[in-house]
Amino acid sequence: MYHNKTMENYEWFVKNYNNIFKEYGECFVCVYNKQIVGKFKTYKDGVLKMSKKYELGSFLIQRCCRDKFSATNAFVSSVNF
């Protein structure tokens, strides 16, 4: 169930990367339902804060940086805190 949403969010992020980077600059963003719903300094901050609002696996934390190819690698893993 979440895998499809995660892939949809990731594909939306890649497709809209240039506009997202222009608006948010170098940071980590949270993508939920094909929208940016948070901006963070670190990946960890993004996961910790967004997991209080959304169920783990339902959102995506992605890095925004000048080098698009560094920001658009996909990693899938289980997260435990």
N, C-alpha and C positions, 0 to 999 in steps of 0.2 A: 504494500500500500504506500509506504513512505518513499520507496525507491522511485516510483514514477514521479511523485511530487518533487523529490530532490533533483531528479534529472531535468524536469521542466524548469525548476528554478535556476539550475546551473545553465541550461541552454539560454534562458532569458538573460541571465547575467552576461554570458559571452556575447550574445547578440547586441546587447545594449552597453557593453563595456566602455566605449569611448565617452558616451554621455554620462555614465555613472562616474567615471574618473574625473571628468570636467567638473561635475557638481561636488564630489566628495573628496577628491584628491587622494593622497597616500594615507591609507587607513585600512581597517577591516570593516566590511559591511555585512549586515544580516539581510538575507533575502528570504521573504516569506510570501507565498502566493504571488510571485512575480512582482514584488514591490520591495524597495529598500525600507526597512523598518527600524534600522539602528546603525550607528556608526561608532567604531571603537578603535582604541590605540593598539590593542593586542587581540589575538585570536581567543585567548583564554578569557579575557573580559567579555567578549562577545558571547561566548558559550555560556558563561556563568550568568550573565544578565538575561539573555534571551531564554534560557532554560527555565527561568522563573515565570516567564510569560507564555511560552509555547512548549509543547511536548518535544523532547529530544527526538530527532529524526524528522521533524516536520519543518525545520528551517535549515538554512545554509549560511555558514559564515565564510565569506570570500575576501581575499586580500585584493586591494586596489593599489597598483603601483605603476610607475611609468612604463615598465616593461610588461606589456600585456601577456606575453607568453609565460612569464613567471607567475602571474596572477591567475592564470586559467588552467592550472593543473588540478585534476580531480582526485581526491582521496576519499575513500569510504572506510570508516572504522567504527567500532563500538566505543562509546564513551561511558566511563564510570567515574563517579565522584564520591 
